[in-house]
Every structure is written in structure tokens, then in C-alpha cells.
Amino acid sequence: MYINQTLKSCLVEFLATTDFKAKEFKDIRKMFIEAYPEFKAKKFYQKIYQTVRELQECGFISVDNSTCTYKYTSAYRSSDLLDYLANKITSSSVQEQLYQDYTRLEEEVEKVKLEIDILAKYMRLYPIIVDKISCCVLDAKMYLKSLQSEITVLNKLIACVSKN
């Protein structure tokens, strides 16, 4: 699991066991880093804030912005928040797998294109077997088209999964 996913998972699990009312973000962050000191570094501040805002947008945290500093209040049941986390992790791991498949296919496309170029070279070098080489070129082009279609499908799936 990537560090940002780990942070998000830890934060949501922490919040699932914590109730707070009219707390500033800095107070929520302080409580979190007391429980998870590995996320104390400044580089994690933005991701913690983004996760809190995401939970607010999903209705798990309410915000009172009538004062100059926003006050956050927990508005969730622990089970609902943990269900949300489970769905996010599942969606994220599916998206990662789709992206890995996409990357693998892109590499395969480049390899097949190179093979087609090399076959064209051998057609010039060995005109006596041009028919057999042409069959290899045709097979490679069909395989290339199949790979490109699969990449198109993966792009659509990645876009679909990332919307959720």
C-alpha cells in the first residue's frame, strides 16, 4: 500500500474511534499524530487536510464556517466510516491493478511495433521468404490492434473507477 493510502487508512480508522465537536483542523491533526506519530512530518499535513475535506464533502464531518477558523464536528457512525474506507481501498486497489495492466500493455505495444519494423527490414533482406515474413507481419498487426483495443477499454475502466 502506498504511503498516502496508508495515511488515509490510518486517519479514517482513527476518526472512526474518535468523536469531536467544534474542533479546528489543527486540533484534529494533533490528536491524529499523537496516535500515529509517523505522520507528524509537515509533508503529510496537506494529505491529512485533503482527507478531512473529502470526508466533509461525503457528509461524514460537518463544518461550521461562521467564524474565522472553521470548526469541524464528527457526523458519522463508526461503521459507516469504516465501510467508506473499505470501499475506497477496494476501489483504489482495483484502479492500481488496472493501471499496472495498462502500463504492461503499453510496453507490449511498443515491443510489437518494433517487431513489425524489424520484420519489414527482413522482408528487404530476404525477398525469397517475403510471403512467410508477410504472414508474420499480418499476425503482428492483428495482435497490435488487439492490444490497442484492450488499452482503450482499460482507459475507459480507469476513468470509470476513478470517478467513484
Buried (B, 14 or more C-beta within 10 A) or exposed (E): EEEEBEBBBBBBBBBBEBEBEEBBBEEBBEBBBEEBEEBBEEEBBEBBBEBBBBBBEEEBBBBEEEEEEBBBBBBBEBEBBBEBBEEBBEBBEBBBEBBEBBEEBEEBBEEBBEBBEEBEEBBEEEEEEEEEBEEBBEEBBEBBEEBEEBBEBBEEBBEEBEEE
